[in-house]
């Protein structure tokens, strides 16, 4: 006797108001409240010590505050963009601002690429299997990044003194070292003079006669001064260790199968680094370049410790100019205005860098997509 067995799925009744589902909702609500309670101290601290000072600085930049009393006192008046307009007029304020921007521009051009290449090279070496005592070298390279900038600045002052170790080493190879922190000459001017192209004492009239934002073209083309190059060396040595850890963490996340497959295909070590490793480090590279760009435009402590803008304002930077304008010249509104102009400049340059890297990624990705489509058509 044959029969059929019919199985029916009966839906379980949903719990009502006092069921398990309601209790879960209550637990989630409690977790959200607990999260708000945990993060509230951080929000309060950031608001008091970050947002409030930024708001006060913004008000100072558009007011006539003299540095006495509260910026929000009754005697402080709103003057609009007068503090900002001072840098658009011919005068010492505009000349100093453009000089600081020129100096910082050359500083960024030297520091950001060199520290990135150095950090990436050290990370590749420390990621090698053949290297021994990796922990020691990681600590040794990262140690300058956590050392006091005051201590490192004083050490470099002794190293780059006229009778310091750097000039002593240069003397061994027959080079008479300069007075590093007292030489205002620009490297481009020195190179043109050494090649016999231009006499720095008698520059071309076409470069001297034309003015660009308060500085002549000859001044814009001076290059970083000898004093600035010593600070560049310090910053590269200090900052490379922090970026080294970023690259090292990214390298350790790259699967070994990728490099092994490239080696099986006959790629050399240099080809594997250039064609496999570096493209896979693109997100980390963007992060390092962005942080380096922001940090170099905000350089202050090394300038304050080692040169204070001297000699002849060739190490003056916008951050240090904002400090001296406020605390030395008592022009608090103009000093705050410089800080906001620097903030705007950093935002613009960061967006430009981001768009440039995105365009390169799109250009590189388009041929690959085209090849994939052609391969699919041939396969079909």
N, C-alpha and C positions, 0 to 999 in steps of 0.2 A: 504494500500500500504506500503510495507516494503522496507526500504532502508538501506544502509550501509554508515556510516560516517568514512572516512579515514582521520587520523591525521598524518601529516608529520612534523618531526622536522627539522627545517631549521637552520643550523648553522649560527650564527651571524658573520659578517665579522670582521676579526682581524684588530685592529687599526694599522695604518702604522706609519711611523717615528714620527709624532707629536702627537700620541695617548696617552691614559691614562697610558698604560704599560710603555712607555718610561719615562713618568714623574715619575712613581714609581721607576724605576731603578735609575733615577737621585736623588731621595730622599734618597735611600739606599746608594748611593755613598757618598752623603753629610754626612750621619750619620757615615759612616766609617771614613771619614776625621775628623769629630768632635770628634769621640772617640780617634783617634790618637793624636789630639791636647790636649785632656783632660789628657791622660795618659803620655804624653811626659814629663811633669815636674817630675813625679815619676820616670820615666826611667832615666832621666838625674841625679836625686839625687842619685838613686841606683848606677848608673855607677860611679859617682864621689866619693861617700863615701863608696862603697862596693866593686865594681869590681876593681877599680883602686888601692885601698889599698891592696887587695888580690894579684894583679899582682906585686905590689912593694914588698910585703913580700916574694913572690915567688922568685923574683930576688935577694933580700937580702940573702935568704937562700942558694943561689948558688954563692955568691960573697964574696969579702973580705972587704965589707963596714965597716968602723970603727965608724960610727955614726956621722961623721962630714960632713957637706955639703950635697949635693944631692946624693942619691944612684946611679943616672945615670950620675954622673960626669965622666970625662975622667980618673981620677985616680983610679976608682973602676974597678976591674978585675973579670972576670968569673973564678971560681975555681972548678966548677963541684960539685960533691957530697962530697967534703971534710968535710963540716960542718956536714953532715949526718954520715959520716964514723967515726967521733969522738965518737959517741955513740955506735959504734960496737967494739971499742977497750977498753981494760982494762984501767981504770982510773977513775978519779972523775966524769967526765961527764956521763959516763955509769952508775956508781954507783948511782948518784943522780937521773938520769932518771928512773932507775928501782925501786928505793926507792919511787919515786913519783907515779909510776904506781901501785906499791903494795898498797900504802896508798889509792889511789883513787879507786882501785879495792874493797877494804874492805868498803870504803865509799859508793860505788854504791850498793854493796850487801846488806848493811843495809838500805839505804835510799829508794831505788826504791820500794822494796816490802812493807815496812812499810808505806810509804806515800800513796801508792796505796790503801792498805787495810784501812787505816784511812780515806782517802777521800771517798771511797766507803761506809764505815760504816756510816759516817756522812751524806752522800747523802741519804742513805736509811732511816735514822732517820728523816731528814728534809723533805723527801717526804711522810712521814706518815700523814694521815688525822687527827690523834688524837693530833698531836703536835700543840701547840698554839704559837703565836708570832714567826712565821716562818721567817718573814722579819728581825726581830732582830737577830736571830741566824745566818741567812745567811750573814748578814753584819758583825757580830762578827767573824765568821769563816774566811771570806774572807779578813777582814781588814789587817791581817799580810802580805798578799801577795802584798799589795799595799803600805805598810809602808817602809820607807827607811831602807835598809839593814844595814847602818851605825848605825842608832839609835837602831835597834834590836840587833846588835852585841854588842854594849856597854851595853845594858841592860843585856844580857846574861853573859857578863864578870862580872858584879856585882853579878848575881845570882849564878854563878859557882865559885866565889872566895873562898878562903880558909875559910873565915868567912862569906860566903854568905848564902842565904836562902836555897839553896839545901843541903848544909852540915848541916845546922841547923835542917832541917827536918829529915835528916838521923840520926842525933844525938838523936832525940826523940825516935827512935826505936833501939838505941844502936849501930849504925853503925858509925864508925869514917870515915868521908868523906875524899877523897884524895884531893891533890892540883891539880885540874882538868887540868889547862893549864900549869902545870909544871911537869906532870907525864908522862914519855915516855914509860912506860911498856905496852905491848900488852895484850889484854884481853885473848887471847888463852894461852899465857905464864902464866898469872895469874891464869887461870883455871887449867892448868896442875900442877902448883905449889900448889894450894889449895887442889887439890885431891891427892897430894903426888906422882904423876906419874913421874914428871921431876923436877929437881932442876934448876931454871933459871941461877944460878951462875955456874953450871956445866952441860951444855946441852950435849946430846949424840954426840959422835964423828961422827957418821954416818950422822947426820944432819948438823954439823958444817963443816965437811971436804968437802962436795960436794957443788960446786958452780953452780948457775943457773942464767945466765945473770947478773953477777956481784954481786949477793947476795947469801948468803948461804941458804940452805933449812930451817935452824932454823930461819933466818930472814924473809923468806917468810911466815912461819907459825906463825909469832908473833901475827897476828890479828890486829884489829884497836887499837890504843893506847887509853889510858884514855882521853887524850886531844881531840882526834878525836871524841870520843863518844859524848862529849858536843856539838861539831859542828854538828854532826849528828842529835841530838835532835833539835837544832835550825832550820836546813834546813827542817826537817820533819814538824815542826810546821808552818813554813812560807809557804812552797810549797803546803801543803795539801789543803789549801783554794781554790787555783786556779783550781786544779783538781776536787775539790768538785763540782764546778759549771758545769764542763763537765759531770760528772756522773749524776748530778741532771737534767740537760737538757735532757740527754738520758733517764732517768727514766720517765720523764714526757711525753715522746713520746711513751712509751709502752702502748698499749691499756689496759683499765681496764678489758675488757672482758677476756683477757688471764688469769689474776690473779683470777678473779671470777670463771672461769671454773676450774682452778686448785683447788680452795677452795671447789667447789662443789664436785670434785672427791675425796676429803678427804685429800688433801695435807696440811701439817702443814706450819706455817710461814717460818720455816727454809728450808723446802723442796721447797716451792715456790721461795724463794730467790736463792737457789742453783740450782734448775732444770729449772726454768723459767726465772727469772730476769737476773741472771749472764750470761747465754748463749746469751740472747738478747742484752747484753751490750758488746759483744765481739769486735765490731769495736771501741767503745769508750775505751775499755780496751787496745786495741793495740795502740791507739793514746796516752793514758796516759803513758803507759810503754815506748813508743818511746821517748816522750818528756822528761820523767824522766831520761831515759838513757843518752840522749844528755846533759841535764842540769847538771846532777851530774858529768859527765866527764869534764865539763867546769867550775866547781866550782872555784871561784877566790876571790870574794869580802869578803865572810865570813872568808876565810883563811887570807887574807890581814889585815882584821880588828882585828881578834881575836888572831891569833897565829903567822902569818908570817912564817909558816913552822916549828916552834918550838913546843915542845922541842925535841931536837936531831933529827930533820927532820922527825918526825913522823906524822906531818900534812902537809908535803910538797906534792903538787899536780903538775901535768904537766903544768897546766895553770899558776900557781904561779912560777914554775921553769922557764918557758919561760920568764916571766916578770923579775925575778931576774937575769937571765943569760944575758938579753939584757941591762937592765937599771942599774944594780949594777955591774956586771962583765964586761960590755961593749963588750960582745961576741954577737954582733947583728946577725951574721949569724947563730950561734948555737941556739940562742933564736927563730929565725924565723923557723929554722928546727924543733924545738920541737913542735911548733904550727902546722906545717903540718903533723908531725908524729901523733899528737893527733887527727887531722882531719881524717887521714887515719884510725886510730884505731876506732873512732866513726862510720865511714862508715861501717867498717867490722862488728862491733858488732851489728849495726842496721840491716844489711842484715841477719846476723845469727839469730837474734831475729825474724825477719819477716818470714824467712823460717821455723823456729821452730813452730811459731804460725800457719802457713799455713799447716804444716804437721799434727798438732793436729786437725785442722778443717777438713782436708781430711779424717783422721781416723774416726772422729765422723760422718762425712756425709756418708761414705761408708755403714755402717750397716743400716742406715736409707733408703738408696736407695735400698739395698737388701730386706729390709722388704716391701718396697712399691712394688717391683717387685713380691715378693711372694704373697702379698695380691692381686695384679692384676691377677695373674695366678689362684688363688683360686676362685676369683670372676668370671673369665671367664669360 
